[in-house]
Amino acid sequence: MKAKVILLLLLGAVAASAAFLLLRHGNASAPVARITRDGAVLEEIALDKVDAPYSLTFEDESGRNVVTVERDRIRVSEADCPDRVCVNQGWISDGTVPIICLPHRLMIEIVGAGGDVDGAAG
């Protein structure tokens, strides 16, 4: 009898934990790509609202970046910087790793996505 009570309590705790995690994930906000240069916002794009792929060109005295946007993802497809690390990074679709072009001081980050990492998360 004692084993059945412990088993029921354990199953209840597992069910409550699963429900909490599922409901918490359901409240995640839609991913928004924020493109900045030197901290100034150039564009904010709701990635879940993109109907057809398109490209944007960002150019100043430091150089040129072409950013390609598709539904739920974004990338730097062309750059005239010498190392092209931003181009080689490829597509991003969550907030875990931004795209950064150091020579052109351009950054693309995803905010509001389920992959955002909190500094206290460890």
MDTraj code that builds the backbone (N, CA, C; nanometers):
import mdtraj as md
import numpy as np

residues = "MET LYS ALA LYS VAL ILE LEU LEU LEU LEU LEU GLY ALA VAL ALA ALA SER ALA ALA PHE LEU LEU LEU ARG HIS GLY ASN ALA SER ALA PRO VAL ALA ARG ILE THR ARG ASP GLY ALA VAL LEU GLU GLU ILE ALA LEU ASP LYS VAL ASP ALA PRO TYR SER LEU THR PHE GLU ASP GLU SER GLY ARG ASN VAL VAL THR VAL GLU ARG ASP ARG ILE ARG VAL SER GLU ALA ASP CYS PRO ASP ARG VAL CYS VAL ASN GLN GLY TRP ILE SER ASP GLY THR VAL PRO ILE ILE CYS LEU PRO HIS ARG LEU MET ILE GLU ILE VAL GLY ALA GLY GLY ASP VAL ASP GLY ALA ALA GLY".split()
xyz = np.array([
    [0.0820, -0.1193, 0.0000],
    [0.0000, 0.0000, 0.0000],
    [0.0869, 0.1264, 0.0000],
    [0.1943, 0.1239, 0.0823],
    [0.2831, 0.2379, 0.0913],
    [0.3525, 0.2640, -0.0433],
    [0.3897, 0.1584, -0.1131],
    [0.4558, 0.1712, -0.2428],
    [0.3630, 0.2330, -0.3462],
    [0.2331, 0.2005, -0.3411],
    [0.1363, 0.2577, -0.4349],
    [0.1196, 0.4077, -0.4128],
    [0.1185, 0.4514, -0.2893],
    [0.1055, 0.5942, -0.2583],
    [0.2276, 0.6706, -0.3095],
    [0.3448, 0.6156, -0.2856],
    [0.4680, 0.6810, -0.3328],
    [0.4693, 0.6877, -0.4851],
    [0.4280, 0.5780, -0.5501],
    [0.4228, 0.5764, -0.6953],
    [0.3245, 0.6791, -0.7490],
    [0.2078, 0.6915, -0.6875],
    [0.1083, 0.7914, -0.7298],
    [0.1608, 0.9333, -0.7106],
    [0.2257, 0.9590, -0.5993],
    [0.2832, 1.0920, -0.5765],
    [0.3917, 1.1239, -0.6792],
    [0.4729, 1.0255, -0.7088],
    [0.5786, 1.0435, -0.8075],
    [0.5203, 1.0707, -0.9463],
    [0.4204, 0.9945, -0.9864],
    [0.3551, 1.0161, -1.1162],
    [0.2877, 1.1529, -1.1222],
    [0.2275, 1.1948, -1.0132],
    [0.1653, 1.3279, -1.0078],
    [0.2679, 1.4385, -1.0237],
    [0.3833, 1.4223, -0.9587],
    [0.4893, 1.5225, -0.9705],
    [0.5427, 1.5299, -1.1126],
    [0.5599, 1.4156, -1.1766],
    [0.6077, 1.4124, -1.3154],
    [0.5053, 1.4785, -1.4076],
    [0.3779, 1.4479, -1.3895],
    [0.2723, 1.5069, -1.4729],
    [0.2664, 1.6581, -1.4541],
    [0.2782, 1.7047, -1.3308],
    [0.2747, 1.8489, -1.3044],
    [0.3957, 1.9178, -1.3678],
    [0.5123, 1.8561, -1.3591],
    [0.6324, 1.9141, -1.4205],
    [0.6200, 1.9209, -1.5717],
    [0.5683, 1.8150, -1.6321],
    [0.5505, 1.8132, -1.7776],
    [0.4508, 1.9201, -1.8202],
    [0.3412, 1.9351, -1.7482],
    [0.2418, 2.0369, -1.7820],
    [0.3018, 2.1769, -1.7707],
    [0.3802, 2.2000, -1.6667],
    [0.4443, 2.3309, -1.6491],
    [0.5368, 2.3626, -1.7659],
    [0.6198, 2.2673, -1.8044],
    [0.7135, 2.2905, -1.9145],
    [0.6424, 2.3125, -2.0473],
    [0.5387, 2.2373, -2.0735],
    [0.4638, 2.2537, -2.1986],
    [0.3924, 2.3873, -2.2036],
    [0.3308, 2.4281, -2.0955],
    [0.2582, 2.5553, -2.0932],
    [0.3537, 2.6733, -2.0979],
    [0.4670, 2.6624, -2.0316],
    [0.5646, 2.7708, -2.0323],
    [0.6209, 2.7905, -2.1725],
    [0.6505, 2.6826, -2.2444],
    [0.7035, 2.6921, -2.3797],
    [0.6001, 2.7506, -2.4743],
    [0.4747, 2.7253, -2.4522],
    [0.3682, 2.7775, -2.5377],
    [0.3556, 2.9282, -2.5334],
    [0.4088, 2.9913, -2.4296],
    [0.4003, 3.1362, -2.4164],
    [0.5198, 3.2083, -2.4766],
    [0.6091, 3.1369, -2.5432],
    [0.7263, 3.1998, -2.6029],
    [0.6824, 3.2988, -2.7106],
    [0.7448, 3.4160, -2.7100],
    [0.7076, 3.5164, -2.8085],
    [0.7693, 3.4828, -2.9438],
    [0.7148, 3.5445, -3.0458],
    [0.7594, 3.5184, -3.1829],
    [0.9008, 3.5719, -3.2031],
    [0.9823, 3.5040, -3.2842],
    [1.1200, 3.5488, -3.3064],
    [1.1259, 3.6764, -3.3911],
    [1.2056, 3.7710, -3.3440],
    [1.2271, 3.8966, -3.4154],
    [1.3761, 3.9108, -3.4388],
    [1.4141, 3.9343, -3.5637],
    [1.5540, 3.9585, -3.5970],
    [1.5806, 4.1078, -3.5817],
    [1.6775, 4.1406, -3.4979],
    [1.7155, 4.2805, -3.4765],
    [1.8524, 4.3009, -3.5394],
    [1.8590, 4.3925, -3.6358],
    [1.9838, 4.4235, -3.7055],
    [2.0310, 4.5593, -3.6560],
    [2.1535, 4.5619, -3.6014],
    [2.2071, 4.6863, -3.5466],
    [2.3461, 4.7137, -3.6018],
    [2.3817, 4.8416, -3.6021],
    [2.5189, 4.8841, -3.6343],
    [2.5602, 4.9815, -3.5253],
    [2.6690, 4.9512, -3.4579],
    [2.7183, 5.0332, -3.3459],
    [2.6101, 5.0548, -3.2404],
    [2.5243, 4.9553, -3.2212],
    [2.4189, 4.9632, -3.1204],
    [2.2916, 5.0312, -3.1659],
    [2.2924, 5.0956, -3.2813],
    [2.1727, 5.1618, -3.3339],
    [2.0915, 5.0613, -3.4159],
    [1.9627, 5.0516, -3.3888],
    [1.8767, 4.9565, -3.4597],
    [1.8521, 5.0053, -3.6020],
    [1.8866, 4.9190, -3.6995],
    [1.8619, 4.9489, -3.8406],
    [1.7290, 4.8895, -3.8873],
    [1.7009, 4.7669, -3.8434],
    [1.5781, 4.6955, -3.8831],
    [1.5385, 4.5996, -3.7728],
    [1.4082, 4.5770, -3.7590],
    [1.3546, 4.4689, -3.6782],
    [1.2552, 4.3937, -3.7651],
    [1.2735, 4.2625, -3.7754],
    [1.1936, 4.1811, -3.8678],
    [1.1281, 4.0674, -3.7905],
    [0.9955, 4.0612, -3.7945],
    [0.9228, 3.9489, -3.7343],
    [0.9373, 3.8294, -3.8280],
    [1.0228, 3.7362, -3.7916],
    [1.0565, 3.6261, -3.8819],
    [0.9396, 3.5325, -3.9093],
    [0.8445, 3.5229, -3.8176],
    [0.7298, 3.4350, -3.8408],
    [0.6270, 3.4981, -3.9336],
    [0.6465, 3.6243, -3.9700],
    [0.5531, 3.6947, -4.0588],
    [0.6055, 3.7081, -4.2015],
    [0.7236, 3.6543, -4.2292],
    [0.7842, 3.6655, -4.3618],
    [0.7115, 3.5713, -4.4571],
    [0.6530, 3.6276, -4.5633],
    [0.5781, 3.5468, -4.6606],
    [0.6666, 3.4916, -4.7714],
    [0.7612, 3.5730, -4.8172],
    [0.8492, 3.5314, -4.9265],
    [0.9915, 3.5763, -4.8941],
    [1.0923, 3.5000, -4.9351],
    [1.2309, 3.5397, -4.9095],
    [1.2640, 3.6745, -4.9742],
    [1.3485, 3.7521, -4.9067],
    [1.3944, 3.8790, -4.9632],
    [1.5306, 3.9136, -4.9053],
    [1.5952, 4.0132, -4.9652],
    [1.7273, 4.0566, -4.9206],
    [1.7270, 4.2053, -4.8914],
    [1.8110, 4.2439, -4.7962],
    [1.8326, 4.3836, -4.7605],
    [1.9812, 4.4114, -4.7729],
    [2.0165, 4.5314, -4.8183],
    [2.1565, 4.5702, -4.8291],
    [2.1851, 4.6806, -4.7287],
    [2.2902, 4.6611, -4.6490],
    [2.3346, 4.7606, -4.5514],
    [2.4747, 4.8029, -4.5913],
    [2.4888, 4.9329, -4.6198],
    [2.6161, 4.9831, -4.6706],
    [2.6481, 5.1155, -4.6039],
    [2.7735, 5.1306, -4.5656],
    [2.8241, 5.2581, -4.5176],
    [2.9712, 5.2674, -4.5552],
    [3.0436, 5.3630, -4.4959],
    [3.1838, 5.3822, -4.5336],
    [3.2714, 5.2619, -4.4992],
    [3.2259, 5.1771, -4.4056],
    [3.3074, 5.0609, -4.3675],
    [3.2882, 4.9419, -4.4606],
    [3.1771, 4.9384, -4.5336],
    [3.1556, 4.8274, -4.6260],
    [3.0095, 4.7929, -4.6463],
    [2.9872, 4.6774, -4.7078],
    [2.8529, 4.6370, -4.7522],
    [2.8217, 4.4957, -4.7058],
    [2.6993, 4.4780, -4.6520],
    [2.6480, 4.3458, -4.6156],
    [2.5123, 4.3279, -4.6809],
    [2.4895, 4.2094, -4.7382],
    [2.3580, 4.1731, -4.7902],
    [2.3010, 4.0681, -4.6950],
    [2.1841, 4.0978, -4.6413],
    [2.1177, 4.0099, -4.5461],
    [1.9986, 3.9455, -4.6156],
    [1.9893, 3.8139, -4.6092],
    [1.8793, 3.7401, -4.6693],
    [1.7855, 3.6927, -4.5586],
    [1.6565, 3.7151, -4.5816],
    [1.5540, 3.6828, -4.4825],
    [1.4581, 3.5815, -4.5424],
    [1.4314, 3.4763, -4.4680],
    [1.3287, 3.3784, -4.5021],
    [1.2422, 3.3574, -4.3794],
    [1.1309, 3.2900, -4.3973],
    [1.0432, 3.2632, -4.2834],
    [1.1217, 3.1865, -4.1755],
    [1.1231, 3.2413, -4.0559],
    [1.1836, 3.1822, -3.9365],
    [1.3360, 3.1746, -3.9377],
    [1.4049, 3.2406, -4.0328],
    [1.5511, 3.2395, -4.0305],
    [1.6086, 3.3584, -4.1079],
    [1.7371, 3.3874, -4.0803],
    [1.8044, 3.5028, -4.1401],
    [1.9539, 3.4737, -4.1490],
    [2.0217, 3.5373, -4.2455],
    [2.1660, 3.5190, -4.2610],
    [2.2272, 3.6376, -4.3345],
    [2.3597, 3.6496, -4.3265],
    [2.4347, 3.7419, -4.4113],
    [2.4787, 3.6586, -4.5305],
    [2.4272, 3.6931, -4.6477],
    [2.4577, 3.6136, -4.7670],
    [2.5768, 3.6680, -4.8452],
    [2.6054, 3.7978, -4.8309],
    [2.7203, 3.8582, -4.8985],
    [2.7805, 3.9646, -4.8085],
    [2.9129, 3.9772, -4.8152],
    [2.9829, 4.0832, -4.7428],
    [3.1150, 4.1094, -4.8127],
    [3.1578, 4.2349, -4.8107],
    [3.2865, 4.2668, -4.8736],
    [3.3985, 4.2828, -4.7703],
    [3.3762, 4.2280, -4.6507],
    [3.4815, 4.2297, -4.5491],
    [3.5855, 4.1219, -4.5823],
    [3.7077, 4.1351, -4.5328],
    [3.8126, 4.0413, -4.5725],
    [3.7949, 3.8980, -4.5200],
    [3.7395, 3.8805, -4.3996],
    [3.7332, 3.7449, -4.3430],
    [3.6023, 3.6705, -4.3718],
    [3.4944, 3.7389, -4.3976],
    [3.3629, 3.6826, -4.4323],
    [3.3116, 3.5807, -4.3295],
    [3.3501, 3.5979, -4.2041],
    [3.3012, 3.5102, -4.0971],
    [3.1492, 3.5186, -4.0882],
    [3.0946, 3.6376, -4.1054],
    [2.9492, 3.6556, -4.0976],
    [2.8771, 3.5757, -4.2064],
    [2.9345, 3.5666, -4.3243],
    [2.8745, 3.4905, -4.4341],
    [2.8860, 3.3406, -4.4060],
    [3.0024, 3.2998, -4.3582],
    [3.0261, 3.1581, -4.3324],
    [2.9456, 3.1037, -4.2155],
    [2.8942, 3.1914, -4.1301],
    [2.8146, 3.1448, -4.0163],
    [2.6840, 3.0809, -4.0613],
    [2.6283, 3.1284, -4.1697],
    [2.5044, 3.0698, -4.2218],
    [2.3800, 3.1236, -4.1533],
    [2.2740, 3.0444, -4.1581],
    [2.1430, 3.0831, -4.1077],
    [2.1388, 3.0773, -3.9552],
    [2.0636, 3.1713, -3.8954],
    [2.0278, 3.1617, -3.7547],
    [1.8767, 3.1695, -3.7438],
    [1.8221, 3.1038, -3.6420],
    [1.6772, 3.1020, -3.6254],
    [1.6347, 3.1101, -3.4798],
    [1.7302, 3.1214, -3.3887],
    [1.6962, 3.1380, -3.2480],
    [1.7965, 3.2331, -3.1839],
    [1.7777, 3.2600, -3.0571],
    [1.8592, 3.3600, -2.9894],
    [1.9865, 3.3092, -2.9272],
    [2.0333, 3.1917, -2.9656],
    [2.1518, 3.1379, -2.8993],
    [2.2810, 3.2032, -2.9450],
    [2.2971, 3.2292, -3.0746],
    [2.4214, 3.2874, -3.1262],
    [2.3867, 3.3967, -3.2279],
    [2.4366, 3.5185, -3.2075],
    [2.4129, 3.6235, -3.3072],
    [2.5108, 3.6128, -3.4233],
    [2.4796, 3.6829, -3.5315],
    [2.5742, 3.6988, -3.6420],
    [2.6400, 3.8348, -3.6220],
    [2.7728, 3.8361, -3.6259],
    [2.8444, 3.9616, -3.6052],
    [2.9468, 3.9795, -3.7159],
    [2.9431, 4.0953, -3.7801],
    [3.0445, 4.1337, -3.8777],
    [3.1265, 4.2452, -3.8128],
    [3.2402, 4.2087, -3.7556],
    [3.3229, 4.3064, -3.6847],
    [3.3743, 4.4182, -3.7748],
    [3.4250, 4.3889, -3.8951],
    [3.4757, 4.4985, -3.9782],
    [3.3694, 4.6039, -4.0119],
    [3.2432, 4.5601, -4.0246],
    [3.1354, 4.6530, -4.0609],
    [3.0505, 4.6938, -3.9408],
    [3.0855, 4.6428, -3.8211],
    [3.0160, 4.6752, -3.6969],
    [2.8656, 4.6433, -3.7034],
    [2.8318, 4.5358, -3.7748],
    [2.6927, 4.4955, -3.7940],
    [2.6640, 4.3724, -3.7087],
    [2.5483, 4.3714, -3.6419],
    [2.5090, 4.2554, -3.5624],
    [2.3637, 4.2198, -3.5918],
    [2.3384, 4.0900, -3.6065],
    [2.2027, 4.0388, -3.6224],
    [2.1789, 3.9428, -3.5069],
    [2.0748, 3.9708, -3.4294],
    [2.0403, 3.8827, -3.3187],
    [1.8914, 3.8531, -3.3233],
    [1.8554, 3.7353, -3.2741],
    [1.7151, 3.6957, -3.2660],
    [1.6708, 3.7192, -3.1228],
    [1.5669, 3.7991, -3.1063],
    [1.5113, 3.8254, -2.9742],
    [1.3694, 3.7717, -2.9696],
    [1.3275, 3.7298, -2.8534],
    [1.1914, 3.6799, -2.8365],
    [1.1706, 3.5373, -2.8794],
    [1.2769, 3.4652, -2.9134],
    [1.2618, 3.3259, -2.9562],
    [1.2796, 3.2338, -2.8372],
    [1.2330, 3.1138, -2.8496],
    [1.2441, 3.0157, -2.7436],
    [1.3866, 2.9822, -2.7085],
    [1.4816, 3.0114, -2.7969],
    [1.6207, 2.9783, -2.7721],
    [1.6971, 3.0842, -2.6971],
    [1.6304, 3.1947, -2.6549],
    [1.6996, 3.2976, -2.5803],
    [1.7614, 3.2371, -2.4554],
    [1.8820, 3.2795, -2.4264],
    [1.9524, 3.2273, -2.3108],
    [1.9615, 3.3379, -2.2071],
    [1.9199, 3.3076, -2.0857],
    [1.9275, 3.4015, -1.9760],
    [2.0654, 3.3930, -1.9127],
    [2.1218, 3.5059, -1.8741],
    [2.2548, 3.5062, -1.8163],
    [2.2641, 3.4227, -1.6893],
    [2.1564, 3.4083, -1.6155],
    [2.1580, 3.3310, -1.4912],
    [2.1305, 3.1821, -1.5154],
    [2.1078, 3.1445, -1.6403],
    [2.0694, 3.0060, -1.6706],
    [2.1834, 2.9084, -1.6459],
    [2.3073, 2.9571, -1.6549],
    [2.4209, 2.8697, -1.6279],
    [2.4545, 2.7954, -1.7483],
])
top = md.Topology()
chain = top.add_chain()
for i, resn in enumerate(residues, 1):
    res = top.add_residue(resn, chain, resSeq=i)
    for name in ("N", "CA", "C"):
        top.add_atom(name, md.element.get_by_symbol(name[0]), res)
traj = md.Trajectory(xyz[None], top)
